[in-house]
Amino acid sequence: MNILITGGAGFIGSNLALGLIKKNYNVTVFDNLSKQIHGDNPYQSPLFLSIRDKVNFIEGDITNRTHLAAALKDQDVIIHYAAETGTGQSMYEIEKYCNVNINGTAILLDLITNNKNFKVKKIIVASSRSIYGEGKYRNINGEILYPDSRKEENLAIGDFNVKCPNTKTNAELMPTDENSRIHPSSIYGITKQNQEQMVLTVGKALNIPAIAFRYQNVYGPGQSLSNPYTGILSIFSTLIKNGKDINVFEDGKESRDFVFIDDVVNATILGVEDKELRWNSYNVGSGIATDVLTVANSLKRLYNSDVAVNVTGNYRLGDIRHNFADLTLIKKDLGFQPAFNFEKGIMLFVNWVNKQEVQVSRLEESLVEMKLKGLYK
């Protein structure tokens, strides 16, 4: 079977490509080798080198119809990863995110729909936990809530908790399932929602099975150590390696669901190989919430570093407080079970980072940019 991965030279895509190759699939990778991900010399980036000579590589842009048409020839399965990523950056590079993520997906689907020479049998799209916004909560009466974005007036006085809309008391966090309200709080989240809906809608119209995987915070060996817009494990690791203190936003108790890259690859391959499912969306995560302060202190300990971990009270508009996945559906339908807990995964990640060249931290530069836009306080 021939499988095309758009954005397949990125962190998740390259790992998935290698996983599919091990199962004897013919893999084509279509990627523009973005400087933000691959650096100034993309053909020497570790991610590209990991797949070079192992896949059929086509360099091209997802918004270029000619490039994409050439890549689609003779493909059985399309795994659509090509996208701009990063919630913070999306809030001021709005046109770029919408053009790449939404328009790029539209071009892909338009080609599949209108070219009868393409015989695509399945489409998988990378969705995101960001489409849920603040996710699922309940009040003291046990009633389910899907709160809107936190109010800046509360954030400004250091009250970072999610509130019940009527009583203004703190809401209780719950795992977010696939039937939860979709209400993204960033442009990135909006574009991922659009990607998911477009793929599932067109897939159903064409009778092509389609699956959207709502990935949580994916981490592991191979992720970019220089991109300041995605991956706090990478951002914190690069700060530590440069001997710089870690400044944790809010009160450090904000949490995410960190899912190890091997689990993401496994879940996605289960979706590729499934013969029954049609037009479904699934959470892919660890099912456990880990707070940011725990992440920072764990990395400091594992690197045996003496940098300071400072809780700053600063915050970014558009950031969510919490979100972790309910995995009930993907376990039932695909038999997915995470194999890596956070302790095991972070150890493997740290061991890999220790073997890498130290990258220049660009976090301060990105924060200055966000502050100038009024998005970082």
Disulfide bonds with the S-S distance in Angstrom:
none
